[in-house]
Amino acid sequence: MRRIAVIAASAALVFAACGGDDEEPAATPAATEAATEAPTEAPTEAATEAATGGATLKVEADPSGALKFTKTELTADAGETTIEFANPSQVPHAVDIEGVDGGETETVTGGDAKPITVDLKPGEYTFYCPVGNHRAEGMEGKLTVR
């Protein structure tokens, strides 16, 4: 029943928009109710980790201070991308993207965040923490650029 109401409301809006007069169409109560009741889908895991050229990727150090990132696989489209690195722990960390000029953030601690903007070419890269032995302890991940 709900699906029929949504379809009917959508059809009414389409027909109203196609009319030839210059007056604005009046919204029907059914259309308003259907629009507010329609469920929204949560973004998929892949969608939340992907960025397009000109977009932003978020990378975060483990809040407990463990030598790891909260995500170990990221995906982006080729082009200019901002990488926002946040470190909620008291352990100093940074992010470096191997093989990318300008791909290293400043070292941050205690809830600070530092962004960098880089021009990503298609390929696979490793991002890691260049502080001390953090990379050797496993603080790294994979960045796939399409």
N, C-alpha and C positions, 0 to 999 in steps of 0.2 A: 504494500500500500504506500509506503514511504517513497519507494522508487518511482511509482506512478506520479506522485505529487511532485517530485523533483523533475521528472521528465516534462510534466505538464507546465510547471513553472518556467522551465528552460525554454520550452516551445513558445510560451506566451512572450517571454522577453525577446526571443529572436524575431517573432512576427511584429512586435512593437517597434523594434529597431529598424525593421525593413520598411516601415510605413513611409509615405511620401510627404507627410506634413512636417512643419517645422516645430510643432508643439512637442514638449517633452512628454513621453508616456508616463502615466501614473503607475506606481508600483502596486502590485496586488498583494494583499496580505498573505496569500499562499506562497508567493515567490519569496517574500521576506522570511516567512517561517522555514521554508525549505532550505534557504541559503544559510540560515543560522543553525539548523539542525544537522546539516550534512557533516558526517564525520570526516576528519582529516587524517591522513596517514602520516605516521612518523617517518622521517627520512631513514633510508637504509644505512647500514654501517659504512658501505662504500661511499655513499653520497656525503656523509659527514666528514669523511677523511679525504675527499677529493677537492681539488681546487682547479679553477680554470685560469688560463693566462690572465693576469691582472687581478687575481683573487688572492685570498689569504689562506695559508695553512697554519694550523695551531699545533705547536709541539710543547709538551709539558714534562718536566722532570717529575719523578715519583715523589709525591708529597711526604712520604715517610723518611726521605733522605737516602733510600736505597739507590744503588748505582744503576738506574734504568730509566727509560722514558715510559710514559703511560701508553704510548702507541709505538709499535715497532715497524709498521708498514704505512706509508703515505703514498698518495697518488695525486699527480697534478698534470694539467695540460701544459704544453710548451709555451713559453712566453714569460713575461715579467710577473713574478709572484712574490708576495710578501710572506715571510715566515715569522710568526710571532712566537717567541720562545718565552715561556713562563716557568719560574722556579719557585714553587711554594715552600720548599724546604730550606733549612739553614745551611745545607751543604752547597758549596759553590759549584755551579755548572754553567756550561755554555753549549751551543750547537755549532758544529762545523759540517758543511756538506762537501765531501771529498770530491775534488776535481772541478769545483765551481768557484770562479773568481769572486771575491767579496762574500763568500758564503759562510762567514763565521760571525756569530753574535758576540757581544761582550759577555764576560762572566757575570752572573747574577746570583743573588741569594735572597732569602727571606721574603718571598712574595713579589719580588721584582719581575718585570718582563721587559724584553728587548726585541724589537723587530729588525729584520733585515729584508731588503728587497733585492732579488736576484733575477737574472734572465736565464731561465731553464731551457736547455735543449733536450730533445727526446733522448731517452736512455734510462739506465738504472744507476742510481747513486747510493752511496752509503752516507747516512748522517750519523754523527757521533758526538760525544762529549770530549773535547780536547784537554780538559782539566786533569792533571795528574795521571793516574793509571785508570781512569774511569772507563775509557774505551776497552782496555785490556780486560777489565772486569765485566764487560758485556753491555756497556751503555752505548748502544748503537742500534740503527734500524735501516730499513730499505726505503728509498724514495724512487718511485717509478714515474717517469715523465713521458707522456704520450704525445 
